[in-house]
Amino acid sequence: MSELKPCPFCGGEASTTDNTVGCDTCGAMMFSAPGKQDDHWNRRPPCAACAVMMSALEEIADTLEEDGSFHASVKAIREEMARAIAASGDGEVGDG
């Protein structure tokens, strides 16, 4: 087994049981086949809603950059979502 990534919701440490992997801090968890917990936890794809939001934020950011009124909070949200998607594994949107 490889090292588990931090929880995507709270940043807490994760641990496994025979058929689950989850966060020791906030309780987020997922079922997984024995021996596959680390792979499933570490490569969980971003949800489709995250990808849609990221796309919308990119459009907003591009528009705001064009007229010179780019707002720092929009930039911070955009960057954080990009980091979350990149940290989720291969960066492709999953089924859910």
CORJOZI-V849121 format. One record per helix or strand. SS is the DSSP state (helix for helix, strand for strand). FROM is the first residue (numbers start at 1). TO is the last residue. If there is no record, write none. Layout:
BEGIN
ss: (SS & SS)
from: (FROM & FROM)
to: (TO & TO)
END
This chain:
BEGIN
ss: (strand & strand & strand & helix & helix & helix)
from: (14 & 20 & 29 & 37 & 48 & 72)
to: (16 & 23 & 31 & 42 & 66 & 87)
END
